[in-house]
Amino acid sequence: MTAPVRTQSQPRPPRLRRLGAGLAVGAVVLGGVLASGGTATAAATTAGNAKTGSPKAGELLDVTLDQLRPTQPAVGFDQIYYKLGRYTSTKDEANGDFNKRFDDWCETNGQEKAASVKPGARLSDASSFTCTVPVGKETAETRAAMKTVVVGPGGVLYLTDGHHSLTSFMEAPDGGPKTHIRLRVVDNLSGLSTAAFWKTMQENKWVWLRDENNRPITTDQLPQRLGLAYFHDDRYRSLVYFTRDIGYQAPDDAAEFLEFQWGTWLRERVDLGAYDLTAPASYLSAIRAASEAMSATPGDTVIADGRTADELGRMKEWNNGKKATVGEFGKLSAPITDAKPGKLAYALDYRAGIPAAPACTKTVTGKHTGPLVVSSGVTCLDGTELTGPVVVGAGASLVAKGAAITGPVQAVGARTVQICGTSLTGPLSVVGTKERLTLSGPGCTPNTLKGPVQLVGNP
């Protein structure tokens, strides 16, 4: 067997350069997205999606991540943190393997796993690594592992599977919104009206219309793009992910949103508020309680949406009949100091490195027109479409996630400014932040800034 070509160390996210007293001239890269004096293009539009033509069910589409619309409002952040923790670690290479991100990309692209990886290879550059199955030689098995999409009205692409995997590629330091991936078309509904489209999506269970607390939402409340900044965190969705191959195994004909269905059932049986999900031992106890409940329930028990436990992959023996110190639960329990840490250890280690956002005292959602003055407390923009200037005063804080702002943003002497996954059309000026300025880095979805940028005297 040919020895794998080792990658170089994972590239760090680009650092922001501090600018002088004047406004920035030229481009500044923020989290992998070009920010410039009005020349950068925004994420793909509906018209851009329409260029995919009229693909039929079963065909493969090559797309970029910014072309995709989610069909669920929440993801399990800890599942994505596991992937990002592993993607940015060098432990896979130290064990003589390729970094998992290349295997994951190849599998998602219908090409099984990585075959070779050049030094300095990047997810955003598919020519820098190869996969074991060449393009055009996909098999039924490798195609089955691909993520799926439905073509909607206007050619808009709606992702029906793969929100976690593709968000991990989006958030990876060497990934980003322009990363290419191929998806398998489930159906083309581009000829339907918007109302008929969503009716068909719901009838086929290709959309999940419940939020992170299992409350119903409307299709208008779905995120517009992939990225952590656009999703809310469903802790039960993460919990179910960690029970995989311990309490359940996804069947070959797995139902759409299977993990959310298990999560709905577990909400009534495992109180996550009783566990410390920052501590490995306590989190493992929650996973054990959940997975044991899954295995112990009779196979004909209806879990959610009319699906029984057996239909959702219930394992008849917890941890496949093995002791807690071995098997999948044993692997999951391995600490970050091990040569091969468990998924939970990677997740908690990565999460610990993400700067905590201050608690919101005011949250702005939906559309807002007119000036927004933040004079005190913490104002959060959650998927907000805002037209008008934003001014953050001394000692106040602004947290913008998944927002679209048309107008200038100015902060002088603010306590905290955190802007992630936000499209800003207008100048950005942040001067003398007291505690933290976050525009990129771990857990911060890339921004699209179209205007001059001034960053002076910030920590």
N, C-alpha and C positions, 0 to 999 in steps of 0.2 A: 504494500500500500504506500502511495506517495505521501510523504510527510506534509502536513499542512503548512502553508506559507503564513507566518505569523504577522499579525497586524502590528502597526505602531500603536503607541498609547492613544486612547480615545481623545480626540481633540476637545479642548475646553470650549465652552460657549464664548463667543467673542466678547471682549471687554469694551465697555463704553469709554470713549476718551473724553476727558473733561475739556470743555471749551472755554475760550477766553471770554472777555466781557461782551464781545459782540455776538451776533447770531452766527450759527454754524454755516459755513459755505461748503457746498458739495454734499456728499452722502455719508451717513452714519449707519452702520449695520447694527440693528437691534434684534437680537435673538434670531438672526438668520434671515430677516426680512429687510429689504432695502428701504431706508428712510432718506428722503431727499427733498430738495426744494420744489416739490410738486410734480416730479417726473416719474415717480414710482407708480406702478400699476397696482390696483387693488386685487383682491382674490378673484378667481374666475367668476364671471357673471353667468346669468342664465343663457345669454347668447353664446358664451363660450362653451357651455355644456351642450348646446344644441349642435355643435360641430361634430359631436360623436355620431351624427347621422341617425339611422333607424335600426339599431342592432336588434336581433331577434333573441329569444330565450335560448340560452346555452352558449351564445357567442361570448368571446372574451374582449373586454375593453381595456385599453391602456389609458390611465387617467393620472392626474396629479391630485394630491390629497385635498387641495383647496377647492376642488370641483364637487365635493361630496356633501350632501345634506344628511344629517342624522335622522333616524326614525325612533329615537328614544331620548328622553330629557336628561338622563343621569347615567353615570358609569360608576364602577367601583374604583375609586382613586388608588386604593392600596394594590389592586391588581396591576395598574399601570405603573405605580411606583416600583413594584417588583421588577417589571421589565426594564424600566429606566435605571434602576440600581444595578441590574446585571449588565445592561448595555454599556454603562459607564465604568464598570469594573474591569480589571485585567485578569481576574481569576480564571476565566475560561481559557485564556491564552496560556496562563501559568500551568494549566492542566494539560496543555498540548492540543487544545481544541480551538476552533474558530470562535470568536465572540458570538453569542447567541443571536444578536440582532441580524446577522447575515443568514443564519439558518431560518429565522422567523420570516425574513423578507422572501427568501427563496420558496419556502412553503406557501406563503400567502400568494406568491406570484405563480403558483402551479408548477414549481420546479424542484420540489422535494427538499433539498438542503444545500448548504454551501459546498462547493467543490474546491475553490481556491480563492484566496483573499490577498490582494496586493497590499504592501505597506502603505499606510495612510488611506486605505479604502474608506468610502463614505456611503451611507445608505442613499444619499441624494445623487450618487454617481454609480449607476448600475454597471458601468463599464469597468469599475475598479474591483469587481469580484465576479465569480462565476458560480453557477448552480449545477447540480448533478444531472438534472434533466434539461436539455436545451429547449429554447423556445421553439414551439412547433412539434415537439415530441412528447407533449403531456399525455398522461394516461388517465383513465377514469378515476384512479385512486388519487393522483396528484391534483386533478381538477376538483375532486370532492373537498379537498382541503382549502380551496380558494374561498375568499369572501364574496358576498353577493350584493347585487345592486338591482334596483328597479328603475327604469327610465320613465320619468313623469312628464306632465305637461310642459311644453317648451324645451324638452330635452334635458331637464334638470335630473341629476342622478341622485337617487335616494338609497343610501346604504342600508341594507337589511341584515347584515351580519358583519362583524369585524370592527365594531366601534372601539374596542379596547386595543386591539392589535394596531389599527391604523392611527389611533391617537398616540400610541407609544412611538410610532415612526415619526409622527408630527412633532412630538416633544423632544425626541432624541437630539443631542447636540449636532449630529451629522445628518439629520433628517430635515424636517421642515415642510412647509406647505407645498412646495414645488417637487417633493419627492414623488417619483412615478411608482405606480403599482397597477397590476392587471386585476380586474374583477370579472366574475362570471355573471352574466345577465340572467335574472330570474324571469323577468317579463318586461315587455315594452308597453306602457300604458300612456304613451305620449299623446295619443289621439283623444283621450278622455278630457272632460271638463275637470276643473279643480275639485268640485264636489264629488263627481263620480270617481275620480282618482282616489280620494281619501276613503270613500265608501268601499272601494275594492281593496285597498290596502288593509282596512280593518277586517273585512270579511276573510281575507287570506292570512290574517295575523302577521302581517309584515310591518306593523308599527306597534310600539309599546307606549300607551298613553297614560302612564302613571309616573308621578314624580319620585324623588328620593325618599319620601315618606309614605309612599304607596297611595297618594291622593290622586284622583283623576285630573287630567289636563286636557286641553284642546290641541288640535294640530297646529294652531297658530302659536302655541307656546313651545314648540319644538325648537331646538337650537338651529341656527343657520349654517354653522360650520363645525368641523371637528376641532378638538383642542380642549384641554382641561379648563380653560377660561370660559368655555361655552357650556360645559356640563356642570351639573350638581353632583355631589358625592353621595352615592347610595352605599352605606356601610354593609348592608345585608348582601348586596351584590358581591362585594369583596369577600365576605364571609363564605358565600357559596363557592366562589372560585377556589378558596383554600381547602375546601372539603372534597375537591375533585380527586377521584381514585381512592378516597378514604370512606366517604359516605355515599357517593354516587359516581357513576361513570357515564359520560355522554354516549347515548346509543347512536348507531350509524344513521338512523333516521330521526335525529334529535329535533325536537320542536323548536321553532323560533322562540327566542327569548327564554329558553329553558331555565337559565340561572335566575332570572327574575321571578319565574314561577316558584322555584324552590325558596327564593328569598321571601316571597309573599307568605308562604306557609311558615317559614321559620320565625317571622316577626311575632307570631303568637306563642312561640315556644322557647325562644332564646332572647333574653333581655340584654342587649349589648350595653345598656347603661350600667349594668352590674359588673362590667369588666373594664379594666384599664387597657385600652387598645394601643397605648404607647409602650407597654411592658410586654416583652415576648412571652413570658410564662402565662400571664393573664389572657393574652390574645389566643395562645394555644389552648387554654382551657375553654374559651368560647368556641373555637373550631372543633374541639373534641365533643363538646356538648351538642353542637349542631349536627355534626356528622353521625354521632351515635343516635340522635333522634331520627335522622334520615334512614339509617339502616334498620332501626327497630320498628319503624312503622310498617304495618301490613302492606304488601305490594299492591293491593287493590284499593288502597286509600286514595281518594281524589285530593290532589294537592292544589291545583289551580287550573282555571280555564278548562275544566273537565278532564284534565290529564291525571292519570294515576301515578303513584310512586314508581311502579315498575316501568311505565311508559317514559318516565323522566330519568330512568337509569339507576334507581335505587340499588345499592349493593346489599346483598343478603347477609354478608358478614362484614362487620366493621373492619376497616383497614385490611380487607381481604383475609380476615382470620388471623392476622399476625399481631404480635405484641406491639405496644405503643412505641417501644424503643427501636423497632425496625419497620420495614415496609414504608409506604408513602408517608405515614404520620411521622415515622422516625426521620425520614429525609426532610420533611417540612420543619422539624424541630432543630435542625443543625444551625448553630449560631453563626454570626457573620465572621467570626474568627476562624472558622473551618476552611479547609481548602475548597470545599464545595458547600457553601452555605445553603440553607433552605430558602424557599420563596419568601416566607414571612420575614426572615432576617434581612434579605435584600430590601424588601418593602419598607421596613421600619428604619433601616439605616438611611435609605434615600430620603424618606419623609423627614427625618431629623435634620436634614440639611436644607430644608425649604424654609425661608423666612416666614414667620407667622404673620398673617395679616391682622391688623387691629380689628376688634369687634365693631360692627356697624352700629351707629346710633341713628342713621337715616339711610334708607335704601330707595334708590330711584330706579324704576323699571319702565318698560314701554317707551313711548315717545314723549319727548320733552322739548319744547321750543321756548327760547328766551334765555337770558343770562342765568347761570347757576353760580351762586356765591356760597362758598363753604367757609363760614366764619368761625365755627367751633365744632368739636366732636369729630366723628368719622362718617363721611358721606360715601356710600358705595353705589357705583353704577353697575347694575347687574343686567347685562344684555341690553342696555339702554340705547335708544337712538336719540341723540341730543343735538339740537341745532342752536348754536349760540355760544358765547364765551363762557369759560369756566375759570373762576378765580378762587384760589385756595389761600386763605389768610394765615397769618402767623399762629402757630400752635394747633392748627386744624389738620385734618388728614383726608386724603382722597384715595379710594380704592376703586379702580375701573377694571372690570373683567368682561370680556366679550362685548364691549360697547362699540358704538359708532358715533364719533363726535365730529361735527362740522363746525369749526370755529376755533379760536385760540384757547390754549390751556396755559395758565400762569400760576405758579406757586412760589411765594416768597416767605421764607421762614416757616414753612409748614413742618408739622411733626413727622408725618409719613406720607409718601406718595408712592403708590403701587399701580402700575398700568400694565396689564397683560392681555393679550388676545384682542387688542383694541385697534380699530381703524381711526386714525386722527387726520382730518383734512384741515390743516391750519398749523400755525407755529406752536411749538412746545417750549416753555421756559420754566425751569425748575432751579431755584437759587436758594442756597442756605438751608436745605432740609436738616432738621435737628436730629432725627433718628435714622431714617432709612429711605433711600430712593431705589425702587425696584422697577426696571424696565426689561430685564431679561434674566436668564439663569434658570436653575432648577425649579420646576413647577410653574414657570411663567411662560405661557403660550406666546409665540412670536407676535409682535405688533406690526402694523403697517402704518408708518408715519409719513405723511405727505406734506412736508413743510419744513421750515428751518427749525433747528433744535439748539437750545441753549441750556447747558448744564454746568452750573458754577457752584463750587463750595459745598458739594453734597457728600455725605459719607459713603 
